[in-house]
Amino acid sequence: MRDCQRNFLDDESGAVTVDWVVLTAAVVGLAGITYHAINGPTGNVATSVSNSISGTSVSTNLNSN
């Protein structure tokens, strides 16, 4: 019984998987933080540009007199 417990505690076969899961979670978390930091200021600019462009009329008269 003690040998079974010792083998279980000494087994490191899943340690690399846990490392990758933690690393991936950290990258996803940083990407989310970056998205929220950038989205606010640029989202307001995009809305302003959209409003400005939607109020502009474009002439389609191609007659050159």
C-alpha positions, 0 to 999 in steps of 0.5 A: 500500500505504501509503495502505491502511495509513493508511486502516485506522489512521485508520478509527474506525467501530468505536470506538463499538461498542467503547466500548459493549461496554466500558461494558456489561461494566463495568455487568454486572461491577458488578451481579455484585459488588453481587449477591454483596455483598447476597446473603450477608447477606440470604440468611441472613436469608431462611433464618432466616425460612423456618425460623421460619415452617416451624415455626409452626402455623396454626389453621384452625378458623373456628368462633366460639363 
